[in-house]
Amino acid sequence: MQDIIEESVDKEVNSGMFERAAKTMKDEFQKLKEGITRTLQMDFSNMLKLTFFHKEELVKRLPDLQNEYKEIMYIHSAIQVPGNA
């Protein structure tokens, strides 16, 4: 049984198993790098656009989050253990 396993492993190693795995990992890393770069470029671009807007224009574009903030604070206070606030 052990000989069969060793032969199978040797066969896979000789057929380039590690080289294929390395290539696959390199390709996936490249995709990840491109995705991160694209996301950062979009986020940075959006940040610059918001930075250079006048306040009046900015207020029109940003959502009002007061209701969500109040709801979160209400839930936060509701789940606090007395004495640990």
PDB file as gemmi writes it, atoms N, CA and C in Angstrom:
CRYST1    1.000    1.000    1.000  90.00  90.00  90.00 P 1                      
ATOM      1  N   MET A   1       0.829  -1.194   0.000  1.00  0.00           N  
ATOM      2  CA  MET A   1       0.000   0.000   0.000  1.00  0.00           C  
ATOM      3  C   MET A   1       0.873   1.258   0.000  1.00  0.00           C  
ATOM      4  N   GLN A   2       1.894   1.219   0.854  1.00  0.00           N  
ATOM      5  CA  GLN A   2       2.785   2.369   0.941  1.00  0.00           C  
ATOM      6  C   GLN A   2       3.517   2.585  -0.381  1.00  0.00           C  
ATOM      7  N   ASP A   3       3.904   1.491  -1.043  1.00  0.00           N  
ATOM      8  CA  ASP A   3       4.586   1.605  -2.336  1.00  0.00           C  
ATOM      9  C   ASP A   3       3.686   2.263  -3.377  1.00  0.00           C  
ATOM     10  N   ILE A   4       2.410   1.911  -3.368  1.00  0.00           N  
ATOM     11  CA  ILE A   4       1.459   2.495  -4.316  1.00  0.00           C  
ATOM     12  C   ILE A   4       1.342   3.998  -4.087  1.00  0.00           C  
ATOM     13  N   ILE A   5       1.250   4.381  -2.822  1.00  0.00           N  
ATOM     14  CA  ILE A   5       1.142   5.803  -2.481  1.00  0.00           C  
ATOM     15  C   ILE A   5       2.403   6.541  -2.907  1.00  0.00           C  
ATOM     16  N   GLU A   6       3.563   5.964  -2.602  1.00  0.00           N  
ATOM     17  CA  GLU A   6       4.823   6.607  -2.978  1.00  0.00           C  
ATOM     18  C   GLU A   6       4.942   6.748  -4.491  1.00  0.00           C  
ATOM     19  N   GLU A   7       4.550   5.715  -5.221  1.00  0.00           N  
ATOM     20  CA  GLU A   7       4.604   5.772  -6.679  1.00  0.00           C  
ATOM     21  C   GLU A   7       3.666   6.852  -7.227  1.00  0.00           C  
ATOM     22  N   SER A   8       2.474   6.935  -6.644  1.00  0.00           N  
ATOM     23  CA  SER A   8       1.510   7.949  -7.090  1.00  0.00           C  
ATOM     24  C   SER A   8       2.019   9.359  -6.815  1.00  0.00           C  
ATOM     25  N   VAL A   9       2.590   9.540  -5.636  1.00  0.00           N  
ATOM     26  CA  VAL A   9       3.134  10.856  -5.285  1.00  0.00           C  
ATOM     27  C   VAL A   9       4.290  11.206  -6.214  1.00  0.00           C  
ATOM     28  N   ASP A  10       5.197  10.254  -6.428  1.00  0.00           N  
ATOM     29  CA  ASP A  10       6.325  10.494  -7.333  1.00  0.00           C  
ATOM     30  C   ASP A  10       5.840  10.838  -8.738  1.00  0.00           C  
ATOM     31  N   LYS A  11       4.821  10.121  -9.201  1.00  0.00           N  
ATOM     32  CA  LYS A  11       4.276  10.367 -10.533  1.00  0.00           C  
ATOM     33  C   LYS A  11       3.723  11.793 -10.639  1.00  0.00           C  
ATOM     34  N   GLU A  12       2.973  12.219  -9.617  1.00  0.00           N  
ATOM     35  CA  GLU A  12       2.407  13.576  -9.620  1.00  0.00           C  
ATOM     36  C   GLU A  12       3.502  14.632  -9.556  1.00  0.00           C  
ATOM     37  N   VAL A  13       4.502  14.396  -8.718  1.00  0.00           N  
ATOM     38  CA  VAL A  13       5.604  15.352  -8.598  1.00  0.00           C  
ATOM     39  C   VAL A  13       6.332  15.464  -9.929  1.00  0.00           C  
ATOM     40  N   ASN A  14       6.595  14.341 -10.550  1.00  0.00           N  
ATOM     41  CA  ASN A  14       7.305  14.340 -11.836  1.00  0.00           C  
ATOM     42  C   ASN A  14       6.482  14.963 -12.961  1.00  0.00           C  
ATOM     43  N   SER A  15       5.164  14.919 -12.832  1.00  0.00           N  
ATOM     44  CA  SER A  15       4.320  15.482 -13.888  1.00  0.00           C  
ATOM     45  C   SER A  15       4.096  16.988 -13.711  1.00  0.00           C  
ATOM     46  N   GLY A  16       4.754  17.585 -12.721  1.00  0.00           N  
ATOM     47  CA  GLY A  16       4.679  19.036 -12.565  1.00  0.00           C  
ATOM     48  C   GLY A  16       3.587  19.515 -11.625  1.00  0.00           C  
ATOM     49  N   MET A  17       3.233  18.710 -10.651  1.00  0.00           N  
ATOM     50  CA  MET A  17       2.174  19.063  -9.712  1.00  0.00           C  
ATOM     51  C   MET A  17       2.466  20.400  -9.019  1.00  0.00           C  
ATOM     52  N   PHE A  18       3.684  20.561  -8.529  1.00  0.00           N  
ATOM     53  CA  PHE A  18       4.016  21.777  -7.794  1.00  0.00           C  
ATOM     54  C   PHE A  18       4.116  22.984  -8.720  1.00  0.00           C  
ATOM     55  N   GLU A  19       4.582  22.762  -9.922  1.00  0.00           N  
ATOM     56  CA  GLU A  19       4.663  23.856 -10.886  1.00  0.00           C  
ATOM     57  C   GLU A  19       3.267  24.359 -11.245  1.00  0.00           C  
ATOM     58  N   ARG A  20       2.336  23.431 -11.438  1.00  0.00           N  
ATOM     59  CA  ARG A  20       0.949  23.828 -11.744  1.00  0.00           C  
ATOM     60  C   ARG A  20       0.330  24.573 -10.566  1.00  0.00           C  
ATOM     61  N   ALA A  21       0.591  24.068  -9.361  1.00  0.00           N  
ATOM     62  CA  ALA A  21       0.046  24.733  -8.175  1.00  0.00           C  
ATOM     63  C   ALA A  21       0.630  26.133  -8.029  1.00  0.00           C  
ATOM     64  N   ALA A  22       1.932  26.263  -8.279  1.00  0.00           N  
ATOM     65  CA  ALA A  22       2.571  27.576  -8.181  1.00  0.00           C  
ATOM     66  C   ALA A  22       1.997  28.535  -9.217  1.00  0.00           C  
ATOM     67  N   LYS A  23       1.768  28.060 -10.432  1.00  0.00           N  
ATOM     68  CA  LYS A  23       1.198  28.906 -11.483  1.00  0.00           C  
ATOM     69  C   LYS A  23      -0.221  29.335 -11.117  1.00  0.00           C  
ATOM     70  N   THR A  24      -1.002  28.384 -10.611  1.00  0.00           N  
ATOM     71  CA  THR A  24      -2.373  28.705 -10.207  1.00  0.00           C  
ATOM     72  C   THR A  24      -2.379  29.754  -9.100  1.00  0.00           C  
ATOM     73  N   MET A  25      -1.511  29.569  -8.100  1.00  0.00           N  
ATOM     74  CA  MET A  25      -1.435  30.543  -7.009  1.00  0.00           C  
ATOM     75  C   MET A  25      -0.998  31.909  -7.526  1.00  0.00           C  
ATOM     76  N   LYS A  26      -0.043  31.925  -8.450  1.00  0.00           N  
ATOM     77  CA  LYS A  26       0.422  33.193  -9.018  1.00  0.00           C  
ATOM     78  C   LYS A  26      -0.703  33.887  -9.779  1.00  0.00           C  
ATOM     79  N   ASP A  27      -1.471  33.121 -10.555  1.00  0.00           N  
ATOM     80  CA  ASP A  27      -2.598  33.694 -11.296  1.00  0.00           C  
ATOM     81  C   ASP A  27      -3.655  34.260 -10.349  1.00  0.00           C  
ATOM     82  N   GLU A  28      -3.971  33.501  -9.297  1.00  0.00           N  
ATOM     83  CA  GLU A  28      -4.964  33.975  -8.330  1.00  0.00           C  
ATOM     84  C   GLU A  28      -4.467  35.217  -7.597  1.00  0.00           C  
ATOM     85  N   PHE A  29      -3.192  35.236  -7.263  1.00  0.00           N  
ATOM     86  CA  PHE A  29      -2.617  36.411  -6.606  1.00  0.00           C  
ATOM     87  C   PHE A  29      -2.704  37.629  -7.520  1.00  0.00           C  
ATOM     88  N   GLN A  30      -2.437  37.436  -8.797  1.00  0.00           N  
ATOM     89  CA  GLN A  30      -2.520  38.536  -9.761  1.00  0.00           C  
ATOM     90  C   GLN A  30      -3.949  39.078  -9.835  1.00  0.00           C  
ATOM     91  N   LYS A  31      -4.940  38.173  -9.871  1.00  0.00           N  
ATOM     92  CA  LYS A  31      -6.345  38.607  -9.889  1.00  0.00           C  
ATOM     93  C   LYS A  31      -6.681  39.394  -8.626  1.00  0.00           C  
ATOM     94  N   LEU A  32      -6.209  38.893  -7.488  1.00  0.00           N  
ATOM     95  CA  LEU A  32      -6.463  39.572  -6.223  1.00  0.00           C  
ATOM     96  C   LEU A  32      -5.823  40.955  -6.221  1.00  0.00           C  
ATOM     97  N   LYS A  33      -4.590  41.030  -6.682  1.00  0.00           N  
ATOM     98  CA  LYS A  33      -3.876  42.306  -6.731  1.00  0.00           C  
ATOM     99  C   LYS A  33      -4.598  43.302  -7.630  1.00  0.00           C  
ATOM    100  N   GLU A  34      -5.053  42.837  -8.790  1.00  0.00           N  
ATOM    101  CA  GLU A  34      -5.777  43.719  -9.708  1.00  0.00           C  
ATOM    102  C   GLU A  34      -7.095  44.184  -9.096  1.00  0.00           C  
ATOM    103  N   GLY A  35      -7.786  43.277  -8.414  1.00  0.00           N  
ATOM    104  CA  GLY A  35      -9.044  43.647  -7.770  1.00  0.00           C  
ATOM    105  C   GLY A  35      -8.839  44.676  -6.673  1.00  0.00           C  
ATOM    106  N   ILE A  36      -7.812  44.481  -5.868  1.00  0.00           N  
ATOM    107  CA  ILE A  36      -7.517  45.434  -4.796  1.00  0.00           C  
ATOM    108  C   ILE A  36      -7.130  46.785  -5.386  1.00  0.00           C  
ATOM    109  N   THR A  37      -6.301  46.767  -6.417  1.00  0.00           N  
ATOM    110  CA  THR A  37      -5.884  48.015  -7.061  1.00  0.00           C  
ATOM    111  C   THR A  37      -7.082  48.760  -7.631  1.00  0.00           C  
ATOM    112  N   ARG A  38      -7.966  48.033  -8.314  1.00  0.00           N  
ATOM    113  CA  ARG A  38      -9.152  48.656  -8.908  1.00  0.00           C  
ATOM    114  C   ARG A  38     -10.045  49.257  -7.814  1.00  0.00           C  
ATOM    115  N   THR A  39     -10.249  48.513  -6.731  1.00  0.00           N  
ATOM    116  CA  THR A  39     -11.090  49.002  -5.636  1.00  0.00           C  
ATOM    117  C   THR A  39     -10.480  50.241  -4.993  1.00  0.00           C  
ATOM    118  N   LEU A  40      -9.175  50.207  -4.745  1.00  0.00           N  
ATOM    119  CA  LEU A  40      -8.519  51.368  -4.145  1.00  0.00           C  
ATOM    120  C   LEU A  40      -8.579  52.583  -5.059  1.00  0.00           C  
ATOM    121  N   GLN A  41      -8.416  52.373  -6.358  1.00  0.00           N  
ATOM    122  CA  GLN A  41      -8.501  53.495  -7.295  1.00  0.00           C  
ATOM    123  C   GLN A  41      -9.891  54.120  -7.265  1.00  0.00           C  
ATOM    124  N   MET A  42     -10.927  53.284  -7.257  1.00  0.00           N  
ATOM    125  CA  MET A  42     -12.297  53.815  -7.219  1.00  0.00           C  
ATOM    126  C   MET A  42     -12.552  54.538  -5.908  1.00  0.00           C  
ATOM    127  N   ASP A  43     -12.130  53.936  -4.781  1.00  0.00           N  
ATOM    128  CA  ASP A  43     -12.341  54.571  -3.485  1.00  0.00           C  
ATOM    129  C   ASP A  43     -11.592  55.897  -3.391  1.00  0.00           C  
ATOM    130  N   PHE A  44     -10.355  55.908  -3.867  1.00  0.00           N  
ATOM    131  CA  PHE A  44      -9.561  57.126  -3.817  1.00  0.00           C  
ATOM    132  C   PHE A  44     -10.163  58.202  -4.711  1.00  0.00           C  
ATOM    133  N   SER A  45     -10.626  57.795  -5.880  1.00  0.00           N  
ATOM    134  CA  SER A  45     -11.263  58.738  -6.800  1.00  0.00           C  
ATOM    135  C   SER A  45     -12.519  59.334  -6.168  1.00  0.00           C  
ATOM    136  N   ASN A  46     -13.339  58.485  -5.563  1.00  0.00           N  
ATOM    137  CA  ASN A  46     -14.550  58.976  -4.890  1.00  0.00           C  
ATOM    138  C   ASN A  46     -14.198  59.913  -3.749  1.00  0.00           C  
ATOM    139  N   MET A  47     -13.153  59.573  -2.985  1.00  0.00           N  
ATOM    140  CA  MET A  47     -12.741  60.421  -1.878  1.00  0.00           C  
ATOM    141  C   MET A  47     -12.307  61.793  -2.390  1.00  0.00           C  
ATOM    142  N   LEU A  48     -11.540  61.813  -3.471  1.00  0.00           N  
ATOM    143  CA  LEU A  48     -11.101  63.098  -4.027  1.00  0.00           C  
ATOM    144  C   LEU A  48     -12.278  63.917  -4.540  1.00  0.00           C  
ATOM    145  N   LYS A  49     -13.237  63.257  -5.173  1.00  0.00           N  
ATOM    146  CA  LYS A  49     -14.423  63.975  -5.651  1.00  0.00           C  
ATOM    147  C   LYS A  49     -15.161  64.609  -4.484  1.00  0.00           C  
ATOM    148  N   LEU A  50     -15.339  63.851  -3.403  1.00  0.00           N  
ATOM    149  CA  LEU A  50     -16.046  64.388  -2.241  1.00  0.00           C  
ATOM    150  C   LEU A  50     -15.245  65.491  -1.566  1.00  0.00           C  
ATOM    151  N   THR A  51     -13.935  65.366  -1.562  1.00  0.00           N  
ATOM    152  CA  THR A  51     -13.081  66.365  -0.920  1.00  0.00           C  
ATOM    153  C   THR A  51     -13.196  67.722  -1.593  1.00  0.00           C  
ATOM    154  N   PHE A  52     -13.314  67.724  -2.903  1.00  0.00           N  
ATOM    155  CA  PHE A  52     -13.315  68.988  -3.629  1.00  0.00           C  
ATOM    156  C   PHE A  52     -14.707  69.546  -3.915  1.00  0.00           C  
ATOM    157  N   PHE A  53     -15.747  68.890  -3.423  1.00  0.00           N  
ATOM    158  CA  PHE A  53     -17.090  69.434  -3.561  1.00  0.00           C  
ATOM    159  C   PHE A  53     -17.273  70.589  -2.592  1.00  0.00           C  
ATOM    160  N   HIS A  54     -18.072  71.547  -2.985  1.00  0.00           N  
ATOM    161  CA  HIS A  54     -18.462  72.590  -2.045  1.00  0.00           C  
ATOM    162  C   HIS A  54     -19.464  71.987  -1.076  1.00  0.00           C  
ATOM    163  N   LYS A  55     -19.559  72.572   0.085  1.00  0.00           N  
ATOM    164  CA  LYS A  55     -20.410  72.007   1.130  1.00  0.00           C  
ATOM    165  C   LYS A  55     -21.847  71.840   0.650  1.00  0.00           C  
ATOM    166  N   GLU A  56     -22.376  72.802  -0.070  1.00  0.00           N  
ATOM    167  CA  GLU A  56     -23.762  72.725  -0.525  1.00  0.00           C  
ATOM    168  C   GLU A  56     -23.964  71.530  -1.458  1.00  0.00           C  
ATOM    169  N   GLU A  57     -23.017  71.309  -2.345  1.00  0.00           N  
ATOM    170  CA  GLU A  57     -23.119  70.178  -3.268  1.00  0.00           C  
ATOM    171  C   GLU A  57     -22.951  68.858  -2.532  1.00  0.00           C  
ATOM    172  N   LEU A  58     -22.091  68.854  -1.524  1.00  0.00           N  
ATOM    173  CA  LEU A  58     -21.826  67.639  -0.769  1.00  0.00           C  
ATOM    174  C   LEU A  58     -23.055  67.191   0.006  1.00  0.00           C  
ATOM    175  N   VAL A  59     -23.767  68.140   0.593  1.00  0.00           N  
ATOM    176  CA  VAL A  59     -24.965  67.810   1.359  1.00  0.00           C  
ATOM    177  C   VAL A  59     -26.001  67.145   0.460  1.00  0.00           C  
ATOM    178  N   LYS A  60     -26.065  67.557  -0.785  1.00  0.00           N  
ATOM    179  CA  LYS A  60     -27.017  66.954  -1.717  1.00  0.00           C  
ATOM    180  C   LYS A  60     -26.643  65.514  -2.055  1.00  0.00           C  
ATOM    181  N   ARG A  61     -25.370  65.175  -1.992  1.00  0.00           N  
ATOM    182  CA  ARG A  61     -24.912  63.852  -2.424  1.00  0.00           C  
ATOM    183  C   ARG A  61     -24.840  62.836  -1.289  1.00  0.00           C  
ATOM    184  N   LEU A  62     -24.532  63.271  -0.076  1.00  0.00           N  
ATOM    185  CA  LEU A  62     -24.364  62.330   1.031  1.00  0.00           C  
ATOM    186  C   LEU A  62     -25.710  61.998   1.664  1.00  0.00           C  
ATOM    187  N   PRO A  63     -25.927  60.736   1.995  1.00  0.00           N  
ATOM    188  CA  PRO A  63     -27.192  60.369   2.630  1.00  0.00           C  
ATOM    189  C   PRO A  63     -27.224  60.855   4.073  1.00  0.00           C  
ATOM    190  N   ASP A  64     -28.408  61.133   4.558  1.00  0.00           N  
ATOM    191  CA  ASP A  64     -28.577  61.510   5.950  1.00  0.00           C  
ATOM    192  C   ASP A  64     -28.649  60.230   6.773  1.00  0.00           C  
ATOM    193  N   LEU A  65     -27.736  60.086   7.693  1.00  0.00           N  
ATOM    194  CA  LEU A  65     -27.654  58.855   8.476  1.00  0.00           C  
ATOM    195  C   LEU A  65     -28.133  59.034   9.916  1.00  0.00           C  
ATOM    196  N   GLN A  66     -28.784  60.147  10.207  1.00  0.00           N  
ATOM    197  CA  GLN A  66     -29.200  60.405  11.581  1.00  0.00           C  
ATOM    198  C   GLN A  66     -30.169  59.346  12.110  1.00  0.00           C  
ATOM    199  N   ASN A  67     -31.140  58.946  11.296  1.00  0.00           N  
ATOM    200  CA  ASN A  67     -32.098  57.937  11.762  1.00  0.00           C  
ATOM    201  C   ASN A  67     -31.405  56.615  12.067  1.00  0.00           C  
ATOM    202  N   GLU A  68     -30.492  56.200  11.195  1.00  0.00           N  
ATOM    203  CA  GLU A  68     -29.755  54.962  11.430  1.00  0.00           C  
ATOM    204  C   GLU A  68     -28.891  55.071  12.683  1.00  0.00           C  
ATOM    205  N   TYR A  69     -28.255  56.233  12.876  1.00  0.00           N  
ATOM    206  CA  TYR A  69     -27.424  56.454  14.048  1.00  0.00           C  
ATOM    207  C   TYR A  69     -28.257  56.358  15.324  1.00  0.00           C  
ATOM    208  N   LYS A  70     -29.412  56.992  15.331  1.00  0.00           N  
ATOM    209  CA  LYS A  70     -30.280  56.941  16.509  1.00  0.00           C  
ATOM    210  C   LYS A  70     -30.728  55.515  16.797  1.00  0.00           C  
ATOM    211  N   GLU A  71     -31.064  54.766  15.744  1.00  0.00           N  
ATOM    212  CA  GLU A  71     -31.491  53.383  15.925  1.00  0.00           C  
ATOM    213  C   GLU A  71     -30.355  52.528  16.495  1.00  0.00           C  
ATOM    214  N   ILE A  72     -29.154  52.725  15.990  1.00  0.00           N  
ATOM    215  CA  ILE A  72     -28.002  51.971  16.493  1.00  0.00           C  
ATOM    216  C   ILE A  72     -27.734  52.318  17.951  1.00  0.00           C  
ATOM    217  N   MET A  73     -27.811  53.593  18.293  1.00  0.00           N  
ATOM    218  CA  MET A  73     -27.584  53.999  19.681  1.00  0.00           C  
ATOM    219  C   MET A  73     -28.662  53.436  20.601  1.00  0.00           C  
ATOM    220  N   TYR A  74     -29.906  53.388  20.130  1.00  0.00           N  
ATOM    221  CA  TYR A  74     -30.988  52.811  20.919  1.00  0.00           C  
ATOM    222  C   TYR A  74     -30.725  51.325  21.173  1.00  0.00           C  
ATOM    223  N   ILE A  75     -30.362  50.601  20.123  1.00  0.00           N  
ATOM    224  CA  ILE A  75     -30.076  49.172  20.269  1.00  0.00           C  
ATOM    225  C   ILE A  75     -28.879  48.964  21.188  1.00  0.00           C  
ATOM    226  N   HIS A  76     -27.863  49.793  21.030  1.00  0.00           N  
ATOM    227  CA  HIS A  76     -26.669  49.688  21.873  1.00  0.00           C  
ATOM    228  C   HIS A  76     -27.028  49.870  23.342  1.00  0.00           C  
ATOM    229  N   SER A  77     -27.829  50.887  23.633  1.00  0.00           N  
ATOM    230  CA  SER A  77     -28.199  51.124  25.033  1.00  0.00           C  
ATOM    231  C   SER A  77     -29.107  50.022  25.560  1.00  0.00           C  
ATOM    232  N   ALA A  78     -29.917  49.430  24.680  1.00  0.00           N  
ATOM    233  CA  ALA A  78     -30.829  48.367  25.112  1.00  0.00           C  
ATOM    234  C   ALA A  78     -30.090  47.085  25.470  1.00  0.00           C  
ATOM    235  N   ILE A  79     -28.953  46.832  24.851  1.00  0.00           N  
ATOM    236  CA  ILE A  79     -28.250  45.572  25.125  1.00  0.00           C  
ATOM    237  C   ILE A  79     -27.135  45.723  26.153  1.00  0.00           C  
ATOM    238  N   GLN A  80     -26.959  46.922  26.687  1.00  0.00           N  
ATOM    239  CA  GLN A  80     -25.927  47.123  27.694  1.00  0.00           C  
ATOM    240  C   GLN A  80     -26.324  46.461  29.005  1.00  0.00           C  
ATOM    241  N   VAL A  81     -25.359  45.816  29.631  1.00  0.00           N  
ATOM    242  CA  VAL A  81     -25.571  45.223  30.948  1.00  0.00           C  
ATOM    243  C   VAL A  81     -25.453  46.347  31.964  1.00  0.00           C  
ATOM    244  N   PRO A  82     -26.399  46.443  32.903  1.00  0.00           N  
ATOM    245  CA  PRO A  82     -26.323  47.519  33.901  1.00  0.00           C  
ATOM    246  C   PRO A  82     -24.966  47.512  34.610  1.00  0.00           C  
ATOM    247  N   GLY A  83     -24.350  48.673  34.697  1.00  0.00           N  
ATOM    248  CA  GLY A  83     -23.061  48.810  35.349  1.00  0.00           C  
ATOM    249  C   GLY A  83     -21.881  48.684  34.403  1.00  0.00           C  
ATOM    250  N   ASN A  84     -22.110  48.273  33.144  1.00  0.00           N  
ATOM    251  CA  ASN A  84     -21.028  48.127  32.168  1.00  0.00           C  
ATOM    252  C   ASN A  84     -21.163  49.101  31.012  1.00  0.00           C  
ATOM    253  N   ALA A  85     -21.881  50.167  31.160  1.00  0.00           N  
ATOM    254  CA  ALA A  85     -22.125  51.106  30.062  1.00  0.00           C  
ATOM    255  C   ALA A  85     -20.923  51.866  29.663  1.00  0.00           C  
TER     256      ALA A  85                                                      
END                                                                             
